[in-house]
Every structure is written in structure tokens, then in C-alpha cells.
Amino acid sequence: MTLASCGRCMLLFAELVLPSALMFAQPPNPHEVPIMDGQAGPCSVSFTVTDANGAPVYDAKINVHIEYGFAGVRRLDLQASTNIDGKAQFKGLPKRVKGELLYFNATKDKLAGSATYDPDKSCGGENDSIVLAPPKS
């Protein structure tokens, strides 16, 4: 087989296989809830981030710093971005954390909001909301 005929085989392969592969590629679902897995325990919490008018906020960043384990020596920083419906979920959170509460902070542009979560009291996937507002001056 010559180099020229090998090149034609590759071109034929590309013409036959690539279109069918692209046909099955699905665009991402904008309503699929992003899930951040901390892999540190059985607890989970979901958030819906809205603006002051109650509209969902797309691509808001939700951050949490977690200290857990004996004397809080284990640390975990997690971040998730909200979907088009303003939703994001954190799972794999430890049941017991240093200070008892987790503080979730959400931001988008110049807007900010926060929520607290007690995994020891509500470990089973609570739904909470965070309202973003401009900083108070």
C-alpha cells in the first residue's frame, strides 16, 4: 500500500465515521444541576441563587470552606457554579464540621449573598436559597 492510497483511506474513514459521531454528540443541558462532590461524608445541600427580584442567577459562584476531622485538621475548599435555573448542589459533605455550621458564599459580578448549613442537623439534602444583592455601603 502506498502513502497516497493510505491517505485516501484516512479521508474515506473521516467522511464515514466523523459525521455519525457528531450526530450523536448532544449539547449540554442548561437545566442540569451542577454537582460538586467533596467526597468527605454522607451529607448534601442544594441551593437556588436568585436576585432581589426572585429571578434565578446563572453562573453565580458558590464557595464553601470546610474544616472537619479531629480538631478540624482536614480542610476542603469547594466551588460550584449555578445552572440557568440558578441551581447548584454540594454532596459528599462531612456530617460533623469544626464550628458546627458551614458558610456558603455566592457571588456574581458585584452581587453577593450567603447561607449557613448545619450538616449535623440536616444531612439529607436540604434545599436552601441565596439572594444576591449589592454590597451595603
N, CA, C and O atoms as a GROMACS GRO file, in nm:
protein
  548
    1MET      N    1   0.085  -0.116   0.000
    1MET     CA    2   0.000   0.000   0.000
    1MET      C    3   0.090   0.123   0.000
    1MET      O    4   0.186   0.131   0.077
    2THR      N    5   0.059   0.216  -0.086
    2THR     CA    6   0.141   0.337  -0.096
    2THR      C    7   0.088   0.442  -0.001
    2THR      O    8  -0.023   0.432   0.052
    3LEU      N    9   0.169   0.542   0.020
    3LEU     CA   10   0.133   0.653   0.108
    3LEU      C   11   0.009   0.726   0.055
    3LEU      O   12  -0.075   0.769   0.134
    4ALA      N   13  -0.002   0.739  -0.077
    4ALA     CA   14  -0.116   0.809  -0.137
    4ALA      C   15  -0.245   0.732  -0.112
    4ALA      O   16  -0.346   0.793  -0.078
    5SER      N   17  -0.244   0.600  -0.126
    5SER     CA   18  -0.366   0.522  -0.104
    5SER      C   19  -0.402   0.520   0.044
    5SER      O   20  -0.520   0.515   0.078
    6CYS      N   21  -0.303   0.524   0.133
    6CYS     CA   22  -0.328   0.529   0.276
    6CYS      C   23  -0.397   0.661   0.312
    6CYS      O   24  -0.487   0.663   0.396
    7GLY      N   25  -0.355   0.767   0.249
    7GLY     CA   26  -0.418   0.898   0.271
    7GLY      C   27  -0.564   0.897   0.229
    7GLY      O   28  -0.648   0.956   0.296
    8ARG      N   29  -0.595   0.829   0.117
    8ARG     CA   30  -0.734   0.819   0.071
    8ARG      C   31  -0.817   0.736   0.169
    8ARG      O   32  -0.935   0.765   0.190
    9CYS      N   33  -0.756   0.634   0.229
    9CYS     CA   34  -0.827   0.552   0.328
    9CYS      C   35  -0.863   0.637   0.450
    9CYS      O   36  -0.974   0.626   0.504
   10MET      N   37  -0.771   0.718   0.492
   10MET     CA   38  -0.797   0.805   0.608
   10MET      C   39  -0.908   0.905   0.576
   10MET      O   40  -0.993   0.932   0.661
   11LEU      N   41  -0.908   0.959   0.456
   11LEU     CA   42  -1.010   1.054   0.415
   11LEU      C   43  -1.146   0.986   0.410
   11LEU      O   44  -1.245   1.042   0.455
   12LEU      N   45  -1.151   0.865   0.356
   12LEU     CA   46  -1.275   0.790   0.350
   12LEU      C   47  -1.325   0.759   0.491
   12LEU      O   48  -1.445   0.771   0.519
   13PHE      N   49  -1.236   0.720   0.579
   13PHE     CA   50  -1.270   0.692   0.719
   13PHE      C   51  -1.331   0.817   0.783
   13PHE      O   52  -1.434   0.809   0.850
   14ALA      N   53  -1.267   0.932   0.764
   14ALA     CA   54  -1.315   1.056   0.822
   14ALA      C   55  -1.452   1.094   0.767
   14ALA      O   56  -1.537   1.143   0.842
   15GLU      N   57  -1.474   1.071   0.639
   15GLU     CA   58  -1.603   1.105   0.579
   15GLU      C   59  -1.715   1.015   0.630
   15GLU      O   60  -1.829   1.060   0.641
   16LEU      N   61  -1.684   0.889   0.662
   16LEU     CA   62  -1.787   0.796   0.704
   16LEU      C   63  -1.812   0.798   0.855
   16LEU      O   64  -1.926   0.793   0.899
   17VAL      N   65  -1.707   0.806   0.934
   17VAL     CA   66  -1.719   0.790   1.078
   17VAL      C   67  -1.747   0.922   1.150
   17VAL      O   68  -1.833   0.925   1.238
   18LEU      N   69  -1.678   1.027   1.116
   18LEU     CA   70  -1.693   1.152   1.192
   18LEU      C   71  -1.833   1.211   1.187
   18LEU      O   72  -1.881   1.254   1.292
   19PRO      N   73  -1.902   1.217   1.074
   19PRO     CA   74  -2.037   1.272   1.077
   19PRO      C   75  -2.131   1.194   1.168
   19PRO      O   76  -2.214   1.254   1.236
   20SER      N   77  -2.120   1.061   1.169
   20SER     CA   78  -2.208   0.984   1.256
   20SER      C   79  -2.173   1.005   1.403
   20SER      O   80  -2.262   1.004   1.488
   21ALA      N   81  -2.046   1.023   1.434
   21ALA     CA   82  -2.006   1.050   1.572
   21ALA      C   83  -2.058   1.187   1.616
   21ALA      O   84  -2.103   1.202   1.729
   22LEU      N   85  -2.052   1.285   1.528
   22LEU     CA   86  -2.101   1.418   1.561
   22LEU      C   87  -2.253   1.419   1.574
   22LEU      O   88  -2.308   1.499   1.649
   23MET      N   89  -2.319   1.333   1.501
   23MET     CA   90  -2.464   1.327   1.506
   23MET      C   91  -2.511   1.287   1.646
   23MET      O   92  -2.617   1.332   1.690
   24PHE      N   93  -2.435   1.204   1.716
   24PHE     CA   94  -2.474   1.158   1.849
   24PHE      C   95  -2.427   1.251   1.960
   24PHE      O   96  -2.468   1.233   2.074
   25ALA      N   97  -2.345   1.349   1.931
   25ALA     CA   98  -2.298   1.442   2.034
   25ALA      C   99  -2.415   1.533   2.072
   25ALA      O  100  -2.475   1.598   1.986
   26GLN      N  101  -2.445   1.537   2.199
   26GLN     CA  102  -2.555   1.619   2.249
   26GLN      C  103  -2.499   1.747   2.312
   26GLN      O  104  -2.398   1.742   2.382
   27PRO      N  105  -2.564   1.860   2.288
   27PRO     CA  106  -2.521   1.980   2.358
   27PRO      C  107  -2.554   1.965   2.506
   27PRO      O  108  -2.648   1.894   2.541
   28PRO      N  109  -2.478   2.030   2.593
   28PRO     CA  110  -2.505   2.017   2.736
   28PRO      C  111  -2.644   2.072   2.770
   28PRO      O  112  -2.690   2.170   2.711
   29ASN      N  113  -2.710   2.009   2.864
   29ASN     CA  114  -2.842   2.052   2.909
   29ASN      C  115  -2.826   2.169   3.006
   29ASN      O  116  -2.767   2.151   3.113
   30PRO      N  117  -2.875   2.289   2.973
   30PRO     CA  118  -2.856   2.405   3.062
   30PRO      C  119  -2.935   2.393   3.191
   30PRO      O  120  -2.910   2.468   3.285
   31HIS      N  121  -3.030   2.299   3.199
   31HIS     CA  122  -3.110   2.282   3.320
   31HIS      C  123  -3.053   2.173   3.412
   31HIS      O  124  -3.102   2.155   3.523
   32GLU      N  125  -2.949   2.102   3.367
   32GLU     CA  126  -2.887   2.001   3.452
   32GLU      C  127  -2.818   2.071   3.570
   32GLU      O  128  -2.742   2.166   3.551
   33VAL      N  129  -2.846   2.023   3.690
   33VAL     CA  130  -2.793   2.086   3.811
   33VAL      C  131  -2.647   2.045   3.830
   33VAL      O  132  -2.618   1.925   3.840
   34PRO      N  133  -2.555   2.143   3.836
   34PRO     CA  134  -2.415   2.110   3.862
   34PRO      C  135  -2.400   2.053   4.004
   34PRO      O  136  -2.459   2.104   4.099
   35ILE      N  137  -2.320   1.948   4.018
   35ILE     CA  138  -2.299   1.884   4.147
   35ILE      C  139  -2.150   1.886   4.179
   35ILE      O  140  -2.068   1.839   4.100
   36MET      N  141  -2.116   1.943   4.296
   36MET     CA  142  -1.978   1.942   4.344
   36MET      C  143  -1.971   1.838   4.455
   36MET      O  144  -2.039   1.850   4.557
   37ASP      N  145  -1.888   1.735   4.436
   37ASP     CA  146  -1.874   1.626   4.531
   37ASP      C  147  -1.746   1.643   4.612
   37ASP      O  148  -1.636   1.633   4.558
   38GLY      N  149  -1.762   1.668   4.743
   38GLY     CA  150  -1.648   1.684   4.832
   38GLY      C  151  -1.586   1.552   4.874
   38GLY      O  152  -1.474   1.550   4.924
   39GLN      N  153  -1.656   1.440   4.855
   39GLN     CA  154  -1.609   1.306   4.889
   39GLN      C  155  -1.556   1.298   5.033
   39GLN      O  156  -1.456   1.232   5.060
   40ALA      N  157  -1.627   1.368   5.124
   40ALA     CA  158  -1.583   1.370   5.263
   40ALA      C  159  -1.690   1.322   5.361
   40ALA      O  160  -1.668   1.324   5.482
   41GLY      N  161  -1.806   1.280   5.310
   41GLY     CA  162  -1.911   1.234   5.401
   41GLY      C  163  -2.043   1.213   5.330
   41GLY      O  164  -2.051   1.221   5.208
   42PRO      N  165  -2.149   1.187   5.409
   42PRO     CA  166  -2.278   1.149   5.352
   42PRO      C  167  -2.376   1.265   5.326
   42PRO      O  168  -2.484   1.242   5.273
   43CYS      N  169  -2.341   1.386   5.362
   43CYS     CA  170  -2.437   1.496   5.358
   43CYS      C  171  -2.437   1.570   5.225
   43CYS      O  172  -2.340   1.568   5.150
   44SER      N  173  -2.552   1.636   5.199
   44SER     CA  174  -2.563   1.715   5.077
   44SER      C  175  -2.658   1.832   5.101
   44SER      O  176  -2.743   1.827   5.190
   45VAL      N  177  -2.642   1.935   5.021
   45VAL     CA  178  -2.729   2.052   5.026
   45VAL      C  179  -2.739   2.110   4.886
   45VAL      O  180  -2.642   2.111   4.810
   46SER      N  181  -2.859   2.158   4.852
   46SER     CA  182  -2.882   2.220   4.722
   46SER      C  183  -2.916   2.367   4.743
   46SER      O  184  -2.976   2.404   4.844
   47PHE      N  185  -2.878   2.448   4.648
   47PHE     CA  186  -2.907   2.591   4.656
   47PHE      C  187  -2.974   2.640   4.528
   47PHE      O  188  -2.948   2.589   4.419
   48THR      N  189  -3.059   2.739   4.545
   48THR     CA  190  -3.112   2.816   4.434
   48THR      C  191  -3.071   2.961   4.459
   48THR      O  192  -3.107   3.019   4.561
   49VAL      N  193  -2.996   3.018   4.366
   49VAL     CA  194  -2.948   3.155   4.380
   49VAL      C  195  -3.037   3.244   4.294
   49VAL      O  196  -3.058   3.220   4.176
   50THR      N  197  -3.090   3.350   4.359
   50THR     CA  198  -3.176   3.445   4.290
   50THR      C  199  -3.128   3.587   4.312
   50THR      O  200  -3.047   3.613   4.402
   51ASP      N  201  -3.178   3.679   4.230
   51ASP     CA  202  -3.151   3.820   4.254
   51ASP      C  203  -3.260   3.875   4.345
   51ASP      O  204  -3.347   3.800   4.389
   52ALA      N  205  -3.256   4.004   4.374
   52ALA     CA  206  -3.352   4.065   4.466
   52ALA      C  207  -3.495   4.056   4.414
   52ALA      O  208  -3.589   4.063   4.494
   53ASN      N  209  -3.515   4.040   4.284
   53ASN     CA  210  -3.648   4.028   4.225
   53ASN      C  211  -3.697   3.884   4.219
   53ASN      O  212  -3.809   3.859   4.173
   54GLY      N  213  -3.615   3.789   4.264
   54GLY     CA  214  -3.654   3.648   4.263
   54GLY      C  215  -3.619   3.574   4.136
   54GLY      O  216  -3.653   3.457   4.121
   55ALA      N  217  -3.550   3.640   4.043
   55ALA     CA  218  -3.510   3.575   3.918
   55ALA      C  219  -3.385   3.490   3.942
   55ALA      O  220  -3.295   3.532   4.014
   56PRO      N  221  -3.378   3.369   3.883
   56PRO     CA  222  -3.259   3.286   3.900
   56PRO      C  223  -3.135   3.353   3.841
   56PRO      O  224  -3.142   3.423   3.740
   57VAL      N  225  -3.022   3.330   3.907
   57VAL     CA  226  -2.895   3.388   3.863
   57VAL      C  227  -2.808   3.278   3.802
   57VAL      O  228  -2.770   3.183   3.871
   58TYR      N  229  -2.778   3.292   3.674
   58TYR     CA  230  -2.695   3.195   3.603
   58TYR      C  231  -2.548   3.224   3.630
   58TYR      O  232  -2.507   3.340   3.633
   59ASP      N  233  -2.469   3.121   3.648
   59ASP     CA  234  -2.324   3.127   3.664
   59ASP      C  235  -2.279   3.204   3.788
   59ASP      O  236  -2.172   3.263   3.789
   60ALA      N  237  -2.362   3.202   3.892
   60ALA     CA  238  -2.317   3.254   4.021
   60ALA      C  239  -2.219   3.152   4.080
   60ALA      O  240  -2.239   3.032   4.063
   61LYS      N  241  -2.116   3.198   4.146
   61LYS     CA  242  -2.017   3.110   4.208
   61LYS      C  243  -2.052   3.094   4.355
   61LYS      O  244  -2.066   3.193   4.428
   62ILE      N  245  -2.065   2.970   4.400
   62ILE     CA  246  -2.092   2.940   4.540
   62ILE      C  247  -1.968   2.873   4.597
   62ILE      O  248  -1.922   2.771   4.546
   63ASN      N  249  -1.913   2.932   4.704
   63ASN     CA  250  -1.791   2.881   4.768
   63ASN      C  251  -1.820   2.839   4.912
   63ASN      O  252  -1.905   2.897   4.979
   64VAL      N  253  -1.746   2.739   4.957
   64VAL     CA  254  -1.753   2.698   5.097
   64VAL      C  255  -1.614   2.649   5.139
   64VAL      O  256  -1.545   2.580   5.064
   65HIS      N  257  -1.576   2.685   5.262
   65HIS     CA  258  -1.453   2.635   5.323
   65HIS      C  259  -1.496   2.542   5.435
   65HIS      O  260  -1.576   2.581   5.521
   66ILE      N  261  -1.444   2.420   5.435
   66ILE     CA  262  -1.485   2.318   5.533
   66ILE      C  263  -1.363   2.272   5.611
   66ILE      O  264  -1.260   2.238   5.553
   67GLU      N  265  -1.376   2.272   5.743
   67GLU     CA  266  -1.275   2.213   5.831
   67GLU      C  267  -1.344   2.102   5.908
   67GLU      O  268  -1.447   2.124   5.971
   68TYR      N  269  -1.288   1.982   5.902
   68TYR     CA  270  -1.352   1.867   5.964
   68TYR      C  271  -1.247   1.769   6.012
   68TYR      O  272  -1.127   1.792   5.992
   69GLY      N  273  -1.291   1.660   6.074
   69GLY     CA  274  -1.198   1.562   6.130
   69GLY      C  275  -1.152   1.607   6.268
   69GLY      O  276  -1.193   1.711   6.317
   70PHE      N  277  -1.067   1.528   6.329
   70PHE     CA  278  -1.017   1.558   6.463
   70PHE      C  279  -0.953   1.696   6.466
   70PHE      O  280  -0.857   1.721   6.393
   71ALA      N  281  -1.005   1.784   6.549
   71ALA     CA  282  -0.955   1.921   6.567
   71ALA      C  283  -0.958   2.003   6.437
   71ALA      O  284  -0.887   2.103   6.426
   72GLY      N  285  -1.038   1.961   6.342
   72GLY     CA  286  -1.050   2.037   6.217
   72GLY      C  287  -0.926   2.036   6.130
   72GLY      O  288  -0.900   2.130   6.055
   73VAL      N  289  -0.846   1.927   6.141
   73VAL     CA  290  -0.721   1.923   6.065
   73VAL      C  291  -0.740   1.897   5.917
   73VAL      O  292  -0.652   1.928   5.836
   74ARG      N  293  -0.854   1.842   5.880
   74ARG     CA  294  -0.882   1.822   5.736
   74ARG      C  295  -0.955   1.945   5.684
   74ARG      O  296  -1.046   1.998   5.748
   75ARG      N  297  -0.913   1.989   5.566
   75ARG     CA  298  -0.973   2.109   5.508
   75ARG      C  299  -1.011   2.084   5.364
   75ARG      O  300  -0.948   2.007   5.292
   76LEU      N  301  -1.117   2.153   5.325
   76LEU     CA  302  -1.171   2.136   5.192
   76LEU      C  303  -1.230   2.269   5.146
   76LEU      O  304  -1.310   2.329   5.217
   77ASP      N  305  -1.191   2.313   5.028
   77ASP     CA  306  -1.249   2.432   4.967
   77ASP      C  307  -1.320   2.388   4.840
   77ASP      O  308  -1.259   2.330   4.750
   78LEU      N  309  -1.450   2.416   4.833
   78LEU     CA  310  -1.530   2.375   4.718
   78LEU      C  311  -1.596   2.495   4.652
   78LEU      O  312  -1.627   2.594   4.717
   79GLN      N  313  -1.616   2.485   4.521
   79GLN     CA  314  -1.685   2.589   4.447
   79GLN      C  315  -1.773   2.523   4.341
   79GLN      O  316  -1.732   2.427   4.274
   80ALA      N  317  -1.894   2.575   4.326
   80ALA     CA  318  -1.984   2.530   4.222
   80ALA      C  319  -2.045   2.652   4.156
   80ALA      O  320  -2.064   2.756   4.220
   81SER      N  321  -2.077   2.640   4.028
   81SER     CA  322  -2.144   2.747   3.954
   81SER      C  323  -2.288   2.705   3.929
   81SER      O  324  -2.316   2.587   3.907
   82THR      N  325  -2.379   2.801   3.932
   82THR     CA  326  -2.520   2.770   3.914
   82THR      C  327  -2.554   2.750   3.766
   82THR      O  328  -2.488   2.804   3.677
   83ASN      N  329  -2.659   2.672   3.743
   83ASN     CA  330  -2.707   2.649   3.607
   83ASN      C  331  -2.801   2.763   3.566
   83ASN      O  332  -2.812   2.863   3.637
   84ILE      N  333  -2.868   2.748   3.454
   84ILE     CA  334  -2.955   2.852   3.402
   84ILE      C  335  -3.074   2.880   3.495
   84ILE      O  336  -3.133   2.987   3.490
   85ASP      N  337  -3.108   2.782   3.580
   85ASP     CA  338  -3.217   2.798   3.676
   85ASP      C  339  -3.169   2.848   3.812
   85ASP      O  340  -3.247   2.855   3.907
   86GLY      N  341  -3.040   2.884   3.822
   86GLY     CA  342  -2.984   2.934   3.947
   86GLY      C  343  -2.955   2.825   4.049
   86GLY      O  344  -2.941   2.855   4.167
   87LYS      N  345  -2.947   2.699   4.006
   87LYS     CA  346  -2.933   2.587   4.098
   87LYS      C  347  -2.793   2.526   4.095
   87LYS      O  348  -2.727   2.520   3.991
   88ALA      N  349  -2.750   2.480   4.212
   88ALA     CA  350  -2.624   2.406   4.227
   88ALA      C  351  -2.638   2.316   4.349
   88ALA      O  352  -2.716   2.346   4.440
   89GLN      N  353  -2.563   2.207   4.351
   89GLN     CA  354  -2.570   2.113   4.463
   89GLN      C  355  -2.429   2.077   4.510
   89GLN      O  356  -2.336   2.064   4.430
   90PHE      N  357  -2.416   2.061   4.642
   90PHE     CA  358  -2.294   2.012   4.703
   90PHE      C  359  -2.328   1.879   4.770
   90PHE      O  360  -2.423   1.871   4.847
   91LYS      N  361  -2.250   1.776   4.740
   91LYS     CA  362  -2.270   1.647   4.806
   91LYS      C  363  -2.136   1.598   4.857
   91LYS      O  364  -2.032   1.656   4.828
   92GLY      N  365  -2.141   1.489   4.934
   92GLY     CA  366  -2.017   1.435   4.991
   92GLY      C  367  -1.960   1.525   5.099
   92GLY      O  368  -1.839   1.532   5.117
   93LEU      N  369  -2.049   1.593   5.173
   93LEU     CA  370  -2.006   1.681   5.281
   93LEU      C  371  -2.000   1.603   5.412
   93LEU      O  372  -2.082   1.514   5.434
   94PRO      N  373  -1.904   1.636   5.500
   94PRO     CA  374  -1.895   1.565   5.628
   94PRO      C  375  -2.014   1.601   5.718
   94PRO      O  376  -2.067   1.712   5.711
   95LYS      N  377  -2.054   1.506   5.803
   95LYS     CA  378  -2.166   1.529   5.895
   95LYS      C  379  -2.126   1.620   6.010
   95LYS      O  380  -2.208   1.697   6.059
   96ARG      N  381  -2.004   1.612   6.051
   96ARG     CA  382  -1.955   1.696   6.162
   96ARG      C  383  -1.843   1.785   6.110
   96ARG      O  384  -1.747   1.739   6.049
   97VAL      N  385  -1.857   1.914   6.137
   97VAL     CA  386  -1.757   2.011   6.092
   97VAL      C  387  -1.714   2.098   6.209
   97VAL      O  388  -1.788   2.112   6.307
   98LYS      N  389  -1.597   2.155   6.198
   98LYS     CA  390  -1.548   2.247   6.300
   98LYS      C  391  -1.636   2.370   6.300
   98LYS      O  392  -1.660   2.431   6.196
   99GLY      N  393  -1.686   2.408   6.418
   99GLY     CA  394  -1.772   2.524   6.429
   99GLY      C  395  -1.919   2.495   6.404
   99GLY      O  396  -2.001   2.586   6.411
  100GLU      N  397  -1.955   2.370   6.376
  100GLU     CA  398  -2.091   2.321   6.357
  100GLU      C  399  -2.161   2.367   6.229
  100GLU      O  400  -2.242   2.292   6.175
  101LEU      N  401  -2.134   2.486   6.180
  101LEU     CA  402  -2.202   2.538   6.061
  101LEU      C  403  -2.107   2.552   5.944
  101LEU      O  404  -1.988   2.576   5.961
  102LEU      N  405  -2.163   2.536   5.824
  102LEU     CA  406  -2.090   2.567   5.702
  102LEU      C  407  -2.146   2.698   5.647
  102LEU      O  408  -2.267   2.719   5.647
  103TYR      N  409  -2.058   2.784   5.600
  103TYR     CA  410  -2.097   2.914   5.545
  103TYR      C  411  -2.075   2.912   5.394
  103TYR      O  412  -1.961   2.904   5.347
  104PHE      N  413  -2.183   2.920   5.320
  104PHE     CA  414  -2.177   2.922   5.175
  104PHE      C  415  -2.190   3.067   5.128
  104PHE      O  416  -2.285   3.136   5.165
  105ASN      N  417  -2.096   3.112   5.047
  105ASN     CA  418  -2.097   3.248   4.994
  105ASN      C  419  -2.113   3.243   4.843
  105ASN      O  420  -2.039   3.172   4.774
  106ALA      N  421  -2.210   3.319   4.793
  106ALA     CA  422  -2.236   3.323   4.649
  106ALA      C  423  -2.207   3.462   4.596
  106ALA      O  424  -2.236   3.563   4.661
  107THR      N  425  -2.149   3.467   4.476
  107THR     CA  426  -2.120   3.596   4.412
  107THR      C  427  -2.148   3.587   4.262
  107THR      O  428  -2.138   3.481   4.201
  108LYS      N  429  -2.183   3.701   4.207
  108LYS     CA  430  -2.198   3.717   4.062
  108LYS      C  431  -2.178   3.865   4.034
  108LYS      O  432  -2.254   3.949   4.082
  109ASP      N  433  -2.075   3.895   3.958
  109ASP     CA  434  -2.037   4.034   3.930
  109ASP      C  435  -2.020   4.108   4.063
  109ASP      O  436  -1.936   4.069   4.144
  110LYS      N  437  -2.098   4.212   4.087
  110LYS     CA  438  -2.084   4.290   4.212
  110LYS      C  439  -2.190   4.252   4.315
  110LYS      O  440  -2.205   4.320   4.416
  111LEU      N  441  -2.263   4.144   4.290
  111LEU     CA  442  -2.366   4.098   4.382
  111LEU      C  443  -2.312   3.988   4.472
  111LEU      O  444  -2.225   3.911   4.431
  112ALA      N  445  -2.364   3.980   4.594
  112ALA     CA  446  -2.319   3.877   4.688
  112ALA      C  447  -2.433   3.836   4.781
  112ALA      O  448  -2.524   3.914   4.806
  113GLY      N  449  -2.425   3.714   4.830
  113GLY     CA  450  -2.521   3.663   4.927
  113GLY      C  451  -2.462   3.542   4.997
  113GLY      O  452  -2.359   3.490   4.954
  114SER      N  453  -2.526   3.496   5.105
  114SER     CA  454  -2.472   3.384   5.179
  114SER      C  455  -2.583   3.302   5.243
  114SER      O  456  -2.698   3.346   5.253
  115ALA      N  457  -2.546   3.182   5.286
  115ALA     CA  458  -2.637   3.092   5.357
  115ALA      C  459  -2.553   3.006   5.450
  115ALA      O  460  -2.436   2.980   5.424
  116THR      N  461  -2.614   2.963   5.559
  116THR     CA  462  -2.548   2.870   5.651
  116THR      C  463  -2.618   2.735   5.641
  116THR      O  464  -2.734   2.725   5.601
  117TYR      N  465  -2.543   2.632   5.677
  117TYR     CA  466  -2.594   2.495   5.670
  117TYR      C  467  -2.533   2.417   5.785
  117TYR      O  468  -2.411   2.420   5.805
  118ASP      N  469  -2.617   2.346   5.860
  118ASP     CA  470  -2.572   2.262   5.970
  118ASP      C  471  -2.587   2.116   5.927
  118ASP      O  472  -2.696   2.060   5.938
  119PRO      N  473  -2.479   2.053   5.879
  119PRO     CA  474  -2.490   1.916   5.829
  119PRO      C  475  -2.526   1.815   5.938
  119PRO      O  476  -2.581   1.709   5.907
  120ASP      N  477  -2.495   1.845   6.064
  120ASP     CA  478  -2.527   1.752   6.172
  120ASP      C  479  -2.677   1.745   6.197
  120ASP      O  480  -2.728   1.641   6.238
  121LYS      N  481  -2.749   1.855   6.171
  121LYS     CA  482  -2.894   1.858   6.194
  121LYS      C  483  -2.974   1.825   6.069
  121LYS      O  484  -3.084   1.770   6.080
  122SER      N  485  -2.923   1.856   5.953
  122SER     CA  486  -3.000   1.832   5.829
  122SER      C  487  -2.908   1.779   5.720
  122SER      O  488  -2.872   1.850   5.626
  123CYS      N  489  -2.870   1.654   5.736
  123CYS     CA  490  -2.773   1.593   5.646
  123CYS      C  491  -2.835   1.542   5.516
  123CYS      O  492  -2.762   1.509   5.423
  124GLY      N  493  -2.966   1.536   5.508
  124GLY     CA  494  -3.031   1.465   5.399
  124GLY      C  495  -3.064   1.544   5.275
  124GLY      O  496  -3.164   1.512   5.210
  125GLY      N  497  -2.988   1.641   5.238
  125GLY     CA  498  -3.011   1.708   5.110
  125GLY      C  499  -3.109   1.823   5.117
  125GLY      O  500  -3.202   1.830   5.036
  126GLU      N  501  -3.089   1.910   5.210
  126GLU     CA  502  -3.175   2.027   5.225
  126GLU      C  503  -3.166   2.118   5.103
  126GLU      O  504  -3.063   2.123   5.035
  127ASN      N  505  -3.275   2.188   5.076
  127ASN     CA  506  -3.276   2.289   4.972
  127ASN      C  507  -3.279   2.425   5.039
  127ASN      O  508  -3.360   2.450   5.129
  128ASP      N  509  -3.192   2.512   4.996
  128ASP     CA  510  -3.183   2.645   5.054
  128ASP      C  511  -3.173   2.747   4.943
  128ASP      O  512  -3.142   2.712   4.829
  129SER      N  513  -3.199   2.872   4.975
  129SER     CA  514  -3.187   2.976   4.874
  129SER      C  515  -3.088   3.082   4.920
  129SER      O  516  -3.070   3.106   5.040
  130ILE      N  517  -3.026   3.143   4.822
  130ILE     CA  518  -2.934   3.254   4.847
  130ILE      C  519  -2.980   3.368   4.757
  130ILE      O  520  -2.992   3.353   4.636
  131VAL      N  521  -3.005   3.483   4.819
  131VAL     CA  522  -3.045   3.600   4.743
  131VAL      C  523  -2.924   3.691   4.729
  131VAL      O  524  -2.862   3.730   4.828
  132LEU      N  525  -2.891   3.726   4.604
  132LEU     CA  526  -2.780   3.814   4.578
  132LEU      C  527  -2.827   3.959   4.579
  132LEU      O  528  -2.932   3.992   4.526
  133ALA      N  529  -2.746   4.043   4.640
  133ALA     CA  530  -2.778   4.185   4.648
  133ALA      C  531  -2.648   4.265   4.639
  133ALA      O  532  -2.540   4.210   4.664
  134PRO      N  533  -2.656   4.392   4.602
  134PRO     CA  534  -2.536   4.475   4.600
  134PRO      C  535  -2.483   4.492   4.743
  134PRO      O  536  -2.560   4.488   4.839
  135PRO      N  537  -2.351   4.511   4.757
  135PRO     CA  538  -2.296   4.531   4.892
  135PRO      C  539  -2.350   4.659   4.954
  135PRO      O  540  -2.372   4.759   4.885
  136LYS      N  541  -2.370   4.655   5.085
  136LYS     CA  542  -2.417   4.773   5.157
  136LYS      C  543  -2.300   4.867   5.180
  136LYS      O  544  -2.192   4.825   5.221
  137SER      N  545  -2.324   4.995   5.153
  137SER     CA  546  -2.214   5.090   5.174
  137SER      C  547  -2.231   5.172   5.297
  137SER      O  548  -2.146   5.256   5.328
   0.00000   0.00000   0.00000
